[in-house]
Amino acid sequence: MSNIPDAYKKVPMMFQAQTNGRCQLQRLDPDRKKDGDPQDAEIWCKQWTGETYPVTPIFEEPVKTREYSISWRFVTNSGQDDGVIRPVIGASGYPFYPGSSMKGAFRQACKRLFSDRLGKYCGQEISKGDFSPGILRFHGGYPVDKSWTNGLVDLVHPQQERQVMSSTAKSSAFIQISLYQPTIQFGISASEELDESEWEEIWQIWETAMGRGIGCRVSAGYGHRDQLKGELLYPPHLLKGQGMASKRLDESGEFRPNIFRAAIRGHALRIFGGLTDAETAKREVERIFGGVSGHGVWGLLMMNFVTTNFESKLFGNGQWEVPSYKVEGELGWLLSQEISEEHKAALKNLILHLNQFAMIFGGFGKSWRRADHRLFYEEYYEENNYRKPLIGCHWQWKKGRYARDVKVYGSKYVTSFLDKLQEAAKIWLQLQNIKLTTSYATGWREAWHPDKVMVWGRIASNKESSEAIQWLHGAYQKRDNKAQVPELSIYKSSVTGRVGQIGRLWHRMYPLMKLEPDPNDSAKKIPKPTASYLELLTIFPDGSDDCLNFLKFLADDGQFKQLWGKPWEIE
Amino acid sequence: MYKKAYGIIETLAPLHVGAAAGEESGNLNLIFRDQFTQTGIIAGSSIRGRFRSDMRSKRIEWLESCLSNVSNDFKDLYLAKDDTSYLNWLEEEVKKLGQSLECPKNLDEHNWYGHHAVEGRPDGGTTEAIVKFEYASLVWLPVFCPGQPVVWISCPRLLKRYKLITGCDAPIPKPYTAAKTLRGRQISDRGTAKQILFFNLGFMEIEQQIEAEAMQKWIPQGVDLAVESFVVVGDNDIAMLHDMALYRQSRIKMMDDMKKVDGGAFFNVEALPEGSVLIFPIALKQSGWKPFGDDASQDMYFGGLESVGFGRCHVTLAGDYQ
């Protein structure tokens, strides 16, 4: 054996123990991040990808192949390391989608689509314990080019508890290794000659299988194709939005479509938390979206977001520079399993309302509780030469399904929308045999109950005329010594929050549509965009003086009207 | 007396030849290993079985061609009966037509690989095979280790068998030999210029370097491998390095209607990785054996888990077989 100085430090990370001081793939070390040192996962990936075999594995005749691109991230858990998800690594160091996974997914799709061909394609039991093989062989998949080596380190940052349930809950980021937008070549061969038409059918089954996502974490948007196909619950929502992109470890930006699911899942928890006790609410949310309780809960719904247009750029100057994006796309929900028609209808109605709720009252991704300051408070950046943090995000519906999605055309629509949302949630919960009582998740910071939350609204005639955005940065009431009026502000209070503390107020500028008669059909009305906005303040009062003073001010000021929640009374 | 030939197998996908899944009590499906080097093998019986089965398919095609003069829809006729195998049914139908079941010799698996046992005949009706197979052993095995290029390893003992089978005249390289062109792991702060590789045993220095042409002699016929990737390691080390190189996969049984593990159904499988090169000897009592027609090579499947892509191999025949 050779004499190598500090040999133990040069052992590849893949062969080091998953323990502190050796290799901890899943751990994000904040000190290293501060010092700009690479994390273990980054070193691991660099070692992995550095010397893989120069030739991409390909399938040759008689294996039939097709290539499919993945809309966002893709991972098949190799199960080789404890506590961290990382891909299966095949020969020559290439990430590999195993044939066994492919066969499993194909089998389930084949059973749904052409159950009579299942035995022929995938094999079957012919007598007790005796099996006949199927004619197909599933060779798995490899990425088609070297681009898979980019963006492997995937940061996962669970926030549900901190955002919905408890202000003091800690949250930390974890690392996972997944492929970023790979194009994968899949191979299938048959033990006998098949007609072209039969191959078409086989690929159709495979595409159906891919329609539900492949690999793991599919319910969170991993492993979906770059186009929506197959069994959507209803036609997708067409959205466009802008905001601050998530940062990778190397500080580059990444638009992560799982922001939609995270937001909507969080809202489901708020709504359920206002209707039933905390434990039931959590359990019922897991039933819909999946979770890790007990032996794991397979969620009824899977999300898929397909980007149709994307721009990314940096925003801000100097230390304030952050990656930001503009995106347009189609947000779809798929049912992952068979449920009764009654349940399906109720779930469809519920998720539809939850999507609308997310759009009406907030946004998606970072800073979703704030209206986009670039649009509604331009002077904030201009005055400081863009030396300010990017605050807020802005989302709106894209033309196409206005009639279904917009729902709120003015202040008065808010109340009835929220009533309908609660009704949809109640119907779903009752179908799950849950008795609705008056006890709800009172301990949560954001349970959606009239005693816990207030919605105030006004019409802003254009994007410059937001009232509330100023209050987030200075006094809403100026000091007047003569009239003995003190200065009052919610800036940096518990109401608005500060760094490390989530506020209790959501500010949203919802683009207003108006309903105009349809020239082709006088009985119908069609939504048309306007220049004005519905300015909404959603407040979860915490009983502090800052909060009470502010609510009093809102009521006295008279511009905002309370639209939901227990009516505010000045004591 | 015997004509000597051999076959070279290059795996195009992971190769698992071992006990059938479910027959083992544990949850790790191991591959068969040879008892001396503990490296993966393909049993001679598995090789013969595959050749026999492929030739049987050709005989079935021949039987079908006998019937196609009579009827085009005989497959439908067969489907109506499910108490007999397709082959038996075809034979019965051909007999009914008064035709002989004797097919051209080069399509008759009983002729080349021995007749299977038949009830009521003396000695079970078995015959001696014309073609005899021995087990396939590894010649080169690829190892991927992060931070260094993929290398193909072998050891003196495996190369000795290769030499015996092929009649290669090169001297067997000593342990820790590579071609001068080998590119190892880059470690800058070291005194010596010798190439270093990392395996799960630790860091390994290449002790002997030979000319690329000398290493070239150990590349089997029909195999496309580059000499700068070859490393010969010690007989004592090959077992452990082999275990590092194996393809391993955890497999689960999914619920039929749900993307969720069915109970605790979970097992592991190991396989020789794709790019492995094996050799097996063939002895023939007579010439004229043309399992691949006029070609010397063909794709074949060996071992289990064929339906999930395992066992696809490229087989090249060499020596005195035709």
Contacts between the chains, C-beta under 8 A, distances in Angstrom:
chain1	res1	chain2	res2	distance
A	1	B	202	6.0
A	1	B	203	6.5
A	1	B	204	7.0
A	1	B	205	7.1
A	2	B	190	7.6
A	2	B	192	7.5
A	2	B	194	7.4
A	2	B	196	5.9
A	2	B	203	5.3
A	2	B	204	7.2
A	2	B	205	3.8
A	3	B	190	7.6
A	3	B	191	7.4
A	4	B	187	6.1
A	4	B	190	5.9
A	4	B	196	7.0
A	4	B	203	5.4
A	5	B	189	5.6
A	5	B	190	7.3
A	7	B	202	7.3
A	7	B	203	5.8
A	10	B	187	6.3
A	10	B	198	7.7
A	10	B	203	7.6
A	11	B	198	6.9
A	12	B	145	6.2
A	12	B	146	4.3
A	12	B	147	5.1
A	12	B	198	6.2
A	13	B	146	7.1
A	14	B	145	7.7
A	14	B	146	5.1
A	15	B	198	7.8
A	15	B	200	6.1
A	44	B	146	7.7
A	47	B	146	3.9
A	47	B	147	4.7
A	48	B	146	4.8
A	50	B	146	7.1
A	50	B	147	6.1
A	51	B	146	7.1
A	51	B	147	6.0
A	51	B	148	5.5
A	51	B	149	5.0
A	51	B	150	7.5
A	52	B	144	7.4
A	52	B	150	7.7
A	53	B	144	7.5
A	53	B	149	7.6
A	53	B	150	4.8
A	57	B	274	7.4
A	60	B	12	7.6
A	62	B	299	7.4
A	63	B	312	7.8
A	78	B	249	8.0
A	78	B	250	7.4
A	79	B	250	3.9
A	80	B	248	7.4
A	80	B	250	7.7
A	88	B	249	6.9
A	89	B	144	7.5
A	90	B	14	8.0
A	90	B	247	7.0
A	90	B	273	7.8
A	90	B	274	7.5
A	91	B	14	7.5
A	91	B	142	6.5
A	91	B	144	7.0
A	91	B	247	6.8
A	91	B	273	4.5
A	91	B	274	4.2
A	91	B	275	5.5
A	92	B	142	7.1
A	92	B	144	6.0
A	92	B	150	5.4
A	92	B	274	8.0
A	92	B	275	6.9
A	93	B	144	4.4
A	93	B	146	7.3
A	93	B	150	6.8
A	98	B	249	5.9
A	98	B	308	7.0
A	99	B	13	7.8
A	99	B	307	7.8
A	99	B	308	3.7
A	99	B	309	3.3
A	99	B	310	7.2
A	100	B	249	6.9
A	100	B	251	5.3
A	100	B	305	7.6
A	100	B	308	4.2
A	102	B	308	7.4
A	102	B	309	7.9
A	103	B	307	6.1
A	103	B	308	5.2
A	104	B	254	5.1
A	108	B	254	7.4
A	108	B	256	7.6
A	108	B	257	7.6
A	108	B	259	7.6
A	111	B	256	7.4
A	122	B	307	7.1
A	123	B	307	6.4
A	133	B	306	7.2
A	133	B	307	6.2
A	134	B	307	5.8
A	136	B	307	6.8
A	137	B	301	8.0
A	137	B	306	5.8
A	137	B	307	5.5
A	137	B	308	7.4
A	137	B	309	5.6
A	137	B	312	7.7
A	138	B	307	6.6
A	138	B	308	5.5
A	138	B	309	5.6
A	139	B	13	6.5
A	139	B	309	3.7
A	139	B	312	7.4
A	140	B	308	7.6
A	140	B	309	5.5
A	187	B	309	7.1
A	189	B	312	8.0
A	212	B	259	7.7
A	218	B	259	7.4
A	296	B	260	6.6
A	298	B	258	5.2
A	298	B	259	6.2
A	298	B	260	4.6
A	336	B	259	6.8
A	337	B	257	6.5
A	337	B	258	6.0
A	338	B	257	7.0
